[in-house]
């Protein structure tokens, strides 16, 4: 993170010098030593964490929790999104989670749900599903259903600020099982064009 040169808020005379140390963390019965950052005043000796260090420490802990839960790491989420050539905002509109969900997932600010994690793994293995999601996102009130949960695809349904914006739509649904059964291999790209699926009620 680099050396902190902020004035000490405790004594107002010294300056903070940054340090890092391994600290034991425990989650669901598993333990690991993670790097934690803090600063020490060179005058009064007070130890404290700056706002930047506190954020870094929080992200390190969330990364550890993701690992224990078997979720994609922030770097892996970013890699999948870039592989699909999606911006963070477009990915959020297609998959849900809120307007800045992917920024939070990729920076380990929050843990993505298991449902979101499974969705990302699925589109990573079957990228053409994104074409279906893009097409349906342009049709108002269409949704994708996974594990009995309806994830809205209309961009108008995302500006809620919720961490996991999962909302049902009465008009139409598109199941992941249906998507997979309609994808057919071809010899060139591996998958043929995806046919139209799902009908509005």
Order of alpha helices (4+ residues) and beta strands (2+ residues): beta-beta-beta-alpha-alpha-alpha-alpha-alpha-alpha-beta-beta-beta-alpha
